[in-house]
Amino acid sequence: KQKKLQDYNEADMERLYEQWEDADEDELEEDEKPEWKREPPKIDMSKMDTSNPEGMLKMSKKGKTLMMFASVSGRNPTEKETETITQLWQGSLFNANIETQRYVVGANRVIFMLKDGSKAWEIKDFLIEQDRCLEVTIENQNFPGRGAKE
């Protein structure tokens, strides 16, 4: 039995909204769905080199969001200094067609968030070569940067 629109209460409106959202998500393309609803990329186990743990991690992180940490070296860098230095790093990565989001989380520490986690090791290789990079952390693995030698 149909209700008049004026007779709908909050619960009715919420149910209607949920039905609308469910129908909407079924029609979305795979890459438009939220990450947790996407079909995970298929990993071909026959192509996996078990002697290369970094390669295995790259394959397992392909298409998944990943966060990596980077620390700026120097004698007590300020948050402003960290912001400036890591902004240059992010710009260089962007110029190399690698898109990241960057968040300053401490006086000398930032988080780089990547949409495709398989790019993390390429970014790590770039960052550890920077003069002011103290350390990069991916998946609880620490990689010393050029700035650690100061």
C-alpha positions in Angstrom: 0.0 0.0 0.0 1.4 3.4 -1.1 1.9 6.2 1.5 1.6 9.8 0.6 4.9 11.6 0.6 3.7 13.8 3.5 3.1 10.7 5.6 6.8 9.5 5.3 8.7 9.6 8.6 12.5 9.5 9.1 12.7 5.7 9.1 10.8 5.5 5.8 13.1 8.1 4.3 16.2 6.2 5.5 14.9 2.9 4.0 14.1 4.6 0.7 17.6 6.2 0.7 19.3 2.8 1.4 17.3 1.2 -1.5 18.4 4.0 -3.8 22.0 3.7 -2.8 22.1 -0.1 -3.2 20.6 0.1 -6.6 23.1 2.8 -7.5 26.1 0.8 -6.4 25.1 -2.2 -8.5 25.3 0.0 -11.6 28.8 1.4 -10.9 31.8 0.5 -12.9 34.4 -1.6 -11.0 36.9 1.3 -10.7 34.2 3.6 -9.4 33.1 1.4 -6.5 34.6 1.9 -3.0 37.8 0.0 -2.6 36.3 -2.5 -0.1 33.6 -3.4 -2.6 35.9 -3.9 -5.6 36.9 -7.3 -6.8 40.6 -7.8 -5.7 43.1 -8.0 -8.6 44.0 -11.6 -9.5 47.5 -12.6 -8.6 49.1 -15.2 -10.9 50.9 -17.4 -8.5 52.9 -19.1 -11.3 54.6 -15.7 -12.1 55.4 -15.0 -8.5 59.1 -15.2 -7.6 59.2 -16.5 -4.0 62.9 -15.6 -3.7 62.0 -11.9 -4.2 59.9 -10.8 -1.2 59.7 -7.2 -2.4 58.2 -8.3 -5.7 55.7 -10.5 -3.9 54.6 -7.4 -1.8 54.3 -5.3 -4.9 52.0 -7.8 -6.5 49.9 -8.2 -3.4 49.5 -4.4 -3.0 48.6 -3.7 -6.7 45.4 -1.5 -6.8 45.1 -1.2 -3.0 45.5 1.9 -0.9 48.8 2.0 1.0 50.3 4.5 3.4 54.1 4.9 3.8 56.0 7.1 6.2 59.0 9.4 5.5 61.1 11.3 8.0 63.1 14.4 7.3 66.7 14.7 8.5 68.4 17.6 10.0 68.9 19.2 13.4 65.3 19.3 14.8 63.4 20.3 11.6 60.3 22.4 12.2 56.9 21.4 10.9 57.1 24.2 8.3 60.5 23.0 7.1 59.1 19.4 6.8 56.1 20.8 4.9 58.4 22.6 2.4 60.8 19.7 1.8 58.1 17.1 1.4 56.1 19.3 -0.8 59.1 19.4 -3.2 59.3 15.6 -3.0 55.6 15.3 -3.8 56.0 17.7 -6.7 58.9 15.6 -8.1 56.8 12.4 -7.8 53.9 14.2 -9.5 56.1 15.2 -12.4 57.1 11.5 -12.7 53.3 10.7 -13.1 53.1 9.2 -9.6 50.2 10.7 -7.7 50.3 10.8 -3.9 48.6 12.5 -1.0 50.8 13.9 1.7 50.0 14.6 5.3 52.4 16.1 7.9 52.0 14.1 11.1 54.9 15.4 13.2 57.8 17.9 13.2 59.8 15.7 10.9 57.4 13.0 9.7 54.9 12.7 6.9 52.5 10.1 5.5 52.3 9.5 1.8 49.1 7.9 0.8 49.0 6.0 -2.5 46.0 4.7 -4.4 48.2 1.9 -6.0 50.4 0.3 -3.3 52.6 -1.4 -5.9 54.2 2.0 -6.6 55.4 2.3 -3.0 58.8 0.7 -3.7 59.4 3.0 -6.7 58.6 6.0 -4.4 60.8 4.6 -1.7 63.8 4.3 -4.1 63.3 8.0 -5.0 62.9 9.2 -1.4 65.9 7.5 0.1 68.1 9.2 -2.5 67.0 12.7 -1.3 69.6 14.5 0.8 67.1 15.4 3.6 65.4 12.0 3.8 66.2 10.3 7.1 64.1 7.2 6.7 61.2 5.6 4.8 58.9 3.0 6.3 56.7 0.7 4.2 54.8 -2.2 5.8 56.8 -1.9 9.0 60.1 -2.2 7.1 62.5 0.7 7.6 64.8 1.9 4.8 67.5 4.5 5.7 67.7 7.5 3.5 70.7 9.6 2.4 70.0 12.0 5.3 70.7 9.3 7.8 74.4 9.4 7.0 74.7 13.0 8.4 
